[in-house]
Amino acid sequence: MSDLAGGFVPLSPPPSSIASSNTPNSLPQPRRTPLKPGGTKESRLIRHVDQQLLHIQRRFAKRDPSLGHEGVREMDEEGRMIEQLNDPATEKRLQQSEEWNDVQGYAGFAEAARDVEELIAVIWVSGTPALQVPYLINMALLTTTMIPAFPLAPRPLFRLLGKLDHAFASLLVGRDVSTDEILPGFNTGRG
């Protein structure tokens, strides 16, 4: 039976403890200091994030149409929200752009979530709150747009939401909520 007094079997940890113990630190270590405003590194980061964000939006726009739902809002090539109406004019506009012809659409949410997570990690590593806040808000908006457009995929969805939650919670308090380390840009006392 059991070596414990009374013959009781030790309980397993609650499900939330199991899930959190199997999940590694959800975000990478940010750089020690924020990027210099207007500097070369900041400009390169902005250009990279904007290009990757546009790539994700394009892949989302070209996702497998059988996965979508009627009336789901999606983004056009400039990132503006449009209604998915299966409109021939909308389809034609999407196909006219040469850059879009070589972009393969997402086959499912897990694939889209992986790209979003990678971009969140890049944004987080920048250690620059002035860039992190607006870009992470943009990533959260993109995520909420994608969720109803794909069949339910709980693991990638909650992993992605966990990373966004970690980032926003940490930025709100100026400390990494997992490690309690002060975040770059918050150690001046002006948080």
PyMOL commands that set and color helices and strands:
alter all, ss='L'
color gray80, all
select helices_A, chain A and resi 5-7+15-22+40-61+65-67+88-96+98-101+109-125+129-149+154-173
alter helices_A, ss='H'
color red, helices_A
select strands_A, chain A and resi 73-75+81-83
alter strands_A, ss='S'
color yellow, strands_A
deselect
rebuild
show_as cartoon
